[in-house]
């Protein structure tokens, strides 16, 4: 009995020190890590190089006191800085902190209370060469951050909790995310690609590999991809791994189970990419929260110009071509609620499987024979080849097989039938295959222009030939 009581006491004591994961992890807050240097206008935030503006602004060391350009530091964390010229007052706001400092005055106001900047009454905000400089240690600690100066190297290390704003994701969730986002973890292969039109791929700190991703081509377009860790599986995200990356934001599909991520306090937004229109809406959404408004606008203009061109050219077609799009194999296709169905529609075609429900659907040979499509398109990841289909005796009576209208969807980073910006090339390619006399795209030129203008990448001629020949 005594032994049992002892064991129970030990278990109680052990459990008292075990903090549930959700409680511990709720403490996670996105933090700006800054490196500055005395007399240097260059500084670094979360690994990204920046410059203090206006040019010539830099931290100074005056009588053993470090002064920093206030606007560059505070705004890098998402805070706001104002100037009241009549009072020579600097106003600063970051999260729940509000500061008022006055030029040449050794007393500041912190959340409405007057506070001495230093025991040394000579320490006060100053103006040097028309630049406002604030005593660094007082400023950073008043904002809840940490400050460290290495006097041997003149290097300054600063941390500040990032200012958070509320956004609403594709599922209607209200999410608090940093106003300034520098570090993104993508859990979904397709969501990573949405950053390219926004010229924000350099914010990726982890991305999924996945069988659908051509890693060699991904690295060609984005060389740093080879250095990025695998972000884990979007169907079962590893919270501890994601926390170790210290992200500002996690982006993923609405299909991802995120309860543990939310419990961890990780800012995560869900995207719905299951139609080209929703994919474009997601680009616009990310553009808004990343401050890439113009890049998002230009991307939408480009996509809509191409889609409107196809629509104008094919609207007068009396009988739309019917298309069967095969996924993992010839007997796997897509229901009406999947991207491939919308892709076919925008190309001016009719997806023969549009009335099916359930996303990816397995069908029989008999069903395909009953549908008898005009064209068969194999996704680039389809296990069956064009020759496999053309030489399959069970499919020999299909119109598509008789007329040799069986094609493989092109692919570069991902297959062009998947919900990424590359899919616009899939739509153009398919419409050109179906209606070459009407649409008449120069697909090679379109692909070259797409990668240059949308992905900021000059695709090698040999790659271009291989893709378009797919």
C-alpha positions, -999 to 999 in steps of 0.1 A, spaced: 0 0 0 28 24 9 45 16 -24 13 24 -43 9 57 -24 45 66 -32 40 59 -69 8 80 -70 26 109 -53 54 107 -79 29 107 -107 12 138 -92 44 156 -88 55 148 -124 22 158 -138 24 191 -120 54 201 -141 39 189 -174 24 219 -191 -1 210 -218 12 217 -253 -16 241 -262 -9 262 -231 28 264 -237 25 271 -273 0 298 -270 29 320 -259 43 319 -295 44 354 -310 60 364 -343 92 384 -334 113 407 -355 150 399 -352 171 429 -363 208 433 -367 222 469 -370 257 483 -370 269 517 -357 275 542 -386 259 518 -412 227 525 -431 224 488 -438 204 466 -414 188 432 -415 154 420 -404 147 383 -402 175 376 -427 163 402 -452 187 431 -460 173 466 -457 185 502 -457 176 531 -434 158 559 -452 164 586 -461 199 577 -473 226 585 -448 205 575 -418 224 552 -394 228 543 -358 252 565 -339 272 560 -307 275 593 -288 291 594 -254 285 557 -249 248 561 -258 234 543 -288 210 563 -310 190 547 -338 168 560 -367 134 554 -351 112 551 -382 132 523 -398 133 501 -367 97 506 -356 82 503 -390 102 471 -397 82 455 -369 49 468 -382 46 498 -359 38 534 -367 59 565 -363 45 601 -365 59 636 -362 42 666 -348 64 695 -359 48 722 -338 57 702 -306 89 686 -320 72 654 -309 78 618 -321 48 595 -317 53 557 -317 28 529 -316 35 492 -316 9 466 -304 -2 478 -269 27 503 -265 23 540 -271 53 564 -268 57 602 -271 92 615 -272 103 652 -276 134 664 -292 160 676 -266 137 665 -237 150 638 -214 115 627 -204 91 606 -225 55 594 -222 49 557 -222 13 546 -224 4 580 -209 29 580 -180 59 602 -179 92 583 -177 128 595 -175 148 583 -206 179 578 -185 194 587 -152 217 608 -173 197 639 -181 218 645 -212 202 615 -229 173 626 -250 160 624 -286 182 644 -310 182 655 -346 214 650 -366 216 661 -402 178 664 -403 174 628 -391 156 620 -359 175 596 -336 162 581 -304 181 566 -275 180 529 -286 179 510 -253 151 531 -239 131 529 -271 134 491 -276 128 482 -239 98 506 -237 83 487 -266 87 454 -249 118 443 -269 154 434 -262 185 454 -270 222 444 -270 252 464 -282 285 445 -288 310 473 -282 338 453 -297 321 449 -331 296 478 -330 269 453 -338 234 458 -324 209 430 -319 172 440 -314 141 419 -309 106 434 -311 72 416 -311 56 423 -344 25 444 -347 -5 423 -355 -35 430 -377 -67 411 -384 -74 394 -417 -102 371 -429 -91 340 -448 -110 320 -475 -130 301 -448 -141 333 -430 -118 328 -401 -105 359 -384 -68 356 -380 -42 379 -364 -11 382 -386 19 404 -385 15 437 -404 50 431 -417 56 396 -429 91 384 -437 89 346 -430 63 323 -446 59 286 -442 38 270 -469 23 236 -461 7 231 -496 28 227 -527 3 248 -547 2 277 -522 39 282 -525 36 291 -561 12 320 -554 41 340 -540 59 341 -574 35 366 -591 38 387 -559 76 387 -562 76 374 -526 91 339 -530 121 351 -510 99 351 -479 95 313 -480 115 297 -452 99 262 -456 79 246 -484 67 211 -491 86 189 -515 59 165 -526 58 141 -555 39 166 -577 68 192 -575 96 191 -600 123 201 -576 149 206 -602 128 231 -621 117 247 -588 153 254 -580 160 268 -614 132 294 -609 139 299 -572 176 289 -564 171 293 -527 145 265 -527 173 239 -525 182 253 -490 146 253 -477 135 226 -453 105 204 -460 75 221 -444 58 187 -435 25 173 -448 -5 196 -452 -28 167 -442 -10 163 -408 12 193 -400 39 189 -374 34 217 -350 68 214 -333 86 215 -366 67 245 -378 73 263 -345 111 257 -349 110 278 -381 95 308 -362 72 318 -390 53 351 -394 27 333 -414 17 298 -425 -3 294 -457 -21 262 -467 -52 248 -482 -86 248 -464 -83 210 -463 -55 212 -437 -64 203 -401 -52 233 -382 -66 229 -346 -31 222 -332 -16 251 -352 -42 275 -338 -36 262 -302 0 269 -308 -7 305 -315 8 302 -350 -8 326 -376 -22 304 -403 -45 314 -432 -64 289 -452 -67 293 -490 -93 279 -514 -77 272 -548 -103 249 -563 -111 271 -593 -90 295 -613 -111 324 -600 -105 313 -564 -68 309 -572 -67 345 -584 -86 357 -554 -60 340 -532 -32 358 -550 -51 391 -544 -56 381 -507 -19 374 -502 -10 405 -521 -30 426 -496 -15 411 -465 20 412 -479 17 448 -491 21 436 -527 -9 454 -541 5 464 -575 21 430 -581 -13 413 -574 -31 438 -596 -7 432 -625 -11 394 -621 -48 396 -622 -47 419 -653 -25 393 -671 -46 363 -662 -79 380 -671 -66 393 -704 -57 357 -714 -90 343 -701 -111 370 -718 -92 364 -751 -101 327 -750 -137 334 -741 -141 359 -769 -126 335 -794 -146 304 -783 -180 319 -774 -193 314 -809 -184 277 -810 -217 259 -815 -206 225 -801 -180 225 -774 -153 198 -775 -157 172 -748 -126 164 -728 -118 136 -704 -90 146 -680 -72 117 -664 -54 121 -630 -32 95 -613 -41 70 -641 -65 66 -670 -93 54 -647 -91 84 -623 -107 117 -632 -121 148 -615 -156 158 -604 -173 191 -610 -160 207 -579 -123 203 -588 -99 226 -606 -95 205 -637 -132 209 -645 -131 247 -643 -98 246 -663 -116 228 -692 -145 252 -691 -122 283 -693 -104 266 -723 -138 265 -741 -143 228 -735 -168 206 -717 -154 183 -690 -171 150 -696 -169 142 -659 -184 175 -646 -215 159 -631 -194 136 -608 -191 144 -572 -163 139 -547 -132 155 -562 -109 128 -575 -131 99 -587 -123 64 -600 -143 54 -630 -146 23 -652 -136 17 -688 -173 12 -695 -180 47 -682 -153 63 -704 -167 44 -734 -202 56 -726 -189 92 -724 -169 88 -756 -149 121 -753 -135 141 -782 -102 145 -764 -83 128 -736 -58 148 -716 -35 130 -692 -21 150 -663 17 151 -663 16 129 -632 -6 103 -648 9 68 -646 -4 60 -681 13 74 -712 -2 86 -744 9 54 -761 -6 33 -733 -40 49 -740 -37 48 -778 -27 11 -777 -52 0 -751 -76 -24 -769 -103 -16 -744 -103 20 -755 -98 16 -792 -134 26 -801 -132 60 -784 -134 91 -807 -103 105 -790 -83 74 -796 -94 69 -832 -85 105 -840 -53 104 -819 -65 133 -798 -48 120 -767 -23 144 -751 -3 148 -719 -7 181 -700 26 201 -700 44 206 -667 73 226 -654 73 232 -616 39 215 -614 15 200 -638 -4 227 -657 -37 213 -646 -31 220 -609 -42 252 -590 -12 274 -595 -4 304 -616 12 280 -642 -23 267 -649 -30 297 -671 -6 281 -695 -26 248 -692 -57 267 -701 -41 283 -731 -24 251 -742 -57 232 -740 -78 258 -759 -51 258 -786 -53 220 -789 -91 221 -791 -95 251 -814 -62 257 -832 -79 276 -861 -98 299 -837 -76 305 -807 -42 302 -824 -18 308 -794 19 307 -799 23 285 -768 61 287 -768 60 325 -768 32 325 -742 52 303 -719 84 323 -723 65 355 -716 47 340 -686 79 328 -668 96 361 -675 68 384 -665 50 364 -638 78 343 -623 107 367 -631 125 338 -647 141 333 -682 132 297 -690 160 280 -708 152 272 -745 157 235 -740 134 235 -710 108 254 -730 110 229 -759 106 200 -735 76 216 -718 57 225 -749 64 192 -764 48 175 -734 
